[in-house]
Every structure is written in C-alpha cells, then in structure tokens.
Amino acid sequence: MELKYGEKSLFLALPEKNLLGVITAHPKAVDLSPEEIIAVALDGCMSQIAAIRPSTKIVIVTSDITRYTGSEIYLPMLVERLNSAGMADDRITIVIALGIHRKQSDAEHRKIAGSLYGRVRVVDHECDDPGKLVTVGVTTSGMEVAINRTVAEADHLILTGTIGFHYFAGFGGGRKSLLPGVASRAACMASHFNVLNPGDGSGKNSFAITGNLDHNPVHGAMEEACTMVQPDFILNTVLSPLKRIIAAFAGDWRSAHRDGCSFYAKNFAFPLQERADLVVVSCGGFPKDINVIQSHKSMEYAGQALKEGGVMILLAECRDGYGNATFFDWFRFRDLTSFETRLRSHYEINGQTAYSLLQKALRFRIILVSSLPPEEVLTMRMTPAEDLDRALRIAEDMLPDDFTAYVIPEGGTVLPVLL
C-alpha cells in the first residue's frame, strides 16, 4: 500500500494478519463535474448577486494555501457571475483569510486565484496591522471583534472556503472564514480560548470537539462575530480525499453551512467496532502535511481509532516546519498541568494546538516521519523516524506479536467513530 508524504508516496508493508482494516471516507459518488456542481450552487444565489449594484465594493474571502478548497475553479466562476450582473473586475477584491498564518507568495496567490490572477486584486489579511483592522462589535461575553478593514468596509461580502472536520470548532468553513480567517490576532485568540472551561485546571470544554456544533463555545463565538457583518452569502465546497469537488453549499451563511456540515458528517465518518494497537496514518500529502499545525488534524482524528497507550505512526513531511514561530516554544512545558496554567495566562492559538498535541503524545506513543530535526521531535515527546520502514521497526519493538492495526491514508479527512 502506498501512503502520501509531501509530494511523493511511501510504501507500507504491513502483515495482513495484523490489519484490522483501512479507514477511508466513502463519500457518495456524483455524476456532475466540479464546474457543474459549482454552477448549480451559484444558481441558488442569483437573487443575491442580482441585488448587488455595479458601483459598490465587493469582497470575496477565500482560504490560504494550507487549505485546498478548489478556489481556482469556483473563484473564476463566481466572478463570472458577478461580471454578468454588471460588476467590473476593479470593483472586486479577493482577501486571503490567513488568520494568523504567514503571508502567501505570488505563486501561492496564482494557485488560489486561478485564471483571476493578475486580473482581480488579491490581498493577504494582516492580523497584526492596526491600520488594516477595524472593530465591528463586542460579543455577549465581552470579546472585541476586530476584522480586516477591507472586509469590514465592503458593500457586499461573500465568504468562500471548504467544509471539513475541525478538532475543536466542530467543522471548518462558513463563519470560520471571518473569525479567525480575517480577524485580529486578539480576536482569534479570544475566540479560541473558549475551548477551555472556566477555572484553572478545568481542562477542555467537552462540547468543543470534532464534528460538533451544538453548544460548542468556539463555534458560538465565531457565529456571533459573523452576525456583526452579515455576509451576503457563502460558497463552500466539500472535497473528496483526492481533492475533487464533490458537493457545494451556497446561500445563507448559517443555514448553508449547517447543511454542508451535515453532509460532511454523513460522508466522512468511519464506523469502528474496536480500536487497534497500531494506527499508521498519512495526512494525505502536501499541502495537508505542510507543517506541524496542519498535520495535527490527522493525529487528532487517528487517535480516535487507537487504544490507550497504543502506537501511532504519523507521516507528515512538515516542509514549512511548525507553521508558526511560537509553536515549538510551548514544549518547554513538559507536563499538562504547567502547560495549561501557562496557556490560560498567556493564551495563543498555537499554544492550544501544542497543548492538544502534547496530550496525545503523552497518551499514545507517536512515531513521527517528517523532515523536522530529530531532537525537536523528541522535545515534543514523540519518536523521530527518518522513513516509514524505520518507523515500522521502532513500532514493532513497542507492540505485541499479535498486534492489531488500522491504516488511514487520508488522516485529515476521515473521522473514526467507535460504535
């Protein structure tokens, strides 16, 4: 079996007698092409598009390179609809929802915008530039919501992206394009802090989990922020494990997103009868394994298929390192108690992800195949391996002879669920 790693594949030789199964998503097959799927979704938004006056400013928000969405397909089709309704290219701006991620290169802008590159203005969000942010309101919990000024001052706002599982916001897509996508660093931090229960040492909120929106405090903060700007509509894709658009949801930013999340949950959850001693998981290759922060999603989901104290082999190239300069610094805290104390007093989103990673590194035995320096992998309480064969040899020394195993080829897109 071949598993993706960066832009290449690694061969996995696992004894058949040990294999419980291959965990994959099996979304319903569709006969329409990606373009036809997007066209049908946009047909449902023609009344909103027709209501846009040609002289107004239109902003389209879309995801950065770390989240492939099919934007090179749907953005030109969306702009074509706007053009047909009288909107000129110079009235349209595409804002890349970086959140707190790094800026994009010209080549990455080209990949995101497709045929629109060089035709329609494309700008990166900047979460730390006060001059490019504006406060749009305060939530009921007292959180100030400051967002990208270009987005806030648009006459018409369209949010685009893709729907998938998120390990504590429930699902990506929809309202998440606004917060944290184009929000200030402070607002990003404040919304994500809701993952923790009130009170020192009380841990993570039990509703802030993968695949759940109901009573999820992180999702609630994002929705409340989105009500402050009221996007005209959203356009969200659902992708197959092979990154092909298999569905699209467009319309009201709340209801269309909910519909998309329901579709995703039905098509990308995998029922399990039992957990295994070993899970071998690939993030699905580049860009899903571009850095540690993105690769953590696969680690989180794969953990649902693993016995307590079990072994996980994670294939994650991490060509961009950690994804943020502050992420690795958090691993100076070696235990969860001191880590949580510091996280509460100096909260960072990267710290939250690092905390979640450490929880799993202490709960399981994780062998990481990556391009990261081995000593840094050890600092994160994981075991480094230079390749998959070496990882398997290390794992075999940790496992009983009759060990059971699952293989997950696309760890970032499928959620194992124990029945």
Secondary structure, DSSP 8 states (H G I E B T S, - for coil): -EEEETTEEEE----GGGEEEE---------S-HHHHHHHHHHTTHHHHHTS-TTS-EEEEEE-TTS---HHHHHHHHHHHHHHTT--GGGEEEEEE-TTS----HHHHHHHHGGGTTTSEEEE--TT-GGGEEEEEE-TT--EEEEEHHHHT-SEEEEEEE--EETTTEE-SGGGGTTTTTB-HHHHHHHHGGGB-SSTT--B-TTSSTT--TT-HHHHHHHHHHHTT--SEEEEEEE-TTS-EEEEEEESTTHHHHHHHHHHHHHHEEEESS-EEEEEEE--STTTTSSHHHHHHHHHHHGGGEEEEEEEEEE---TTTTSSTTTGGGGG--SHHHHHHHHHHS--HHHHHHHHHHHHHHHSEEEEESSS-HHHHHHTT-EEESSHHHHHHHHHHHS-TT--EEEESSTTT-EEEE-
